[in-house]
Amino acid sequence: MPKMTGMELAEEMHKIRPDIRIVLSTGFNAEITDEGLKRAGIHSVIMKPMVMHELAEATYNALH
């Protein structure tokens, strides 16, 4: 995304809807901290490249 990172997008979404469940898919993990994930309301992180069962598991866990 040219204007913001996924973490920034998640933070903005979380401000609007604190109850939303967010699964972040990223190829970078240097800036990801537990504190940052909590602040952004991110439920789980999937590292790229991912396989289908990782996405399915993260989605299931976020929704249940």
Order of alpha helices (4+ residues) and beta strands (2+ residues): alpha-beta-alpha-beta-alpha
